[in-house]
Amino acid sequence: MASESSDAAYWQNAAIHARTMAETFADTAARLALLEIAIRYEAIARRVHAQQAGLTLVDCEAQRKAG
């Protein structure tokens, strides 16, 4: 069984959760910090996905842009 750290869906869900939490904060600095965390989680998700697919991150970005 794969650990959570090697599961792209885990990191994507963590990003969604961070974005959702950011919406609840009135403090701008706290909201921006959570949004930065979400961005980093999404980057991890992309890397894990690429690794699982045997692709480089550049290959995945090209596929994403192609539609």
N, C-alpha and C positions, 0 to 999 in steps of 0.2 A: 504494500500500500504506500502510495506516495505521501510525503509530508505536505502540510499546508503550504510551506514555503516554495514547493515546486509545482504548485497548482495555480495556473493563470487566473482561473475563476475566483479563487480566494482573494488574490490581490485586486482584481477588478471590483469585487464586492466590498473590499476594504476601502477602495477609492470612493465608491458610491456612498458608503457610510460616512466617510470624512466630509464629503460634499454636503450630505444631508445635515450633519452636525454643524457645519459652517453656517448654514442658513439660520440656525437657532441663536447665533451669537450677535449681539448688538455691537460689541467691541470690534472695531475694524481690524486691529492687530491680531486678535484671536481668530477672526474669520479668515484673514489672509494666511495665517499660519496653517490652518486646517486645509485651505485650498492648496497650499504648497505641498502638504502631506499627500493630498489626493493626487496631485500631479506626479509625485514620486511613486506612489503606489501604481498608478497607471503605467509608468515607465517600467516598473518591475514586472507587471503583468505582460507587457509587450515582450520583454526579454525572455521570460519564462515560456511564453507561447512560441517564440522563435526557436528557443532551445529544444522544445518538445517536437517541433516540426522539422528540426534539422536545418533551419534556415538561419541566415545572419539577420541581425536587426535591420540592416539596409534592405534585404529582400522583403521583409515584412512591411516596411514602410512603403516600398514600391508597390506591393500588392494592395495595400490599403488605399493608396492614391489612385490606383487603376480602377478601383471600384469593386 
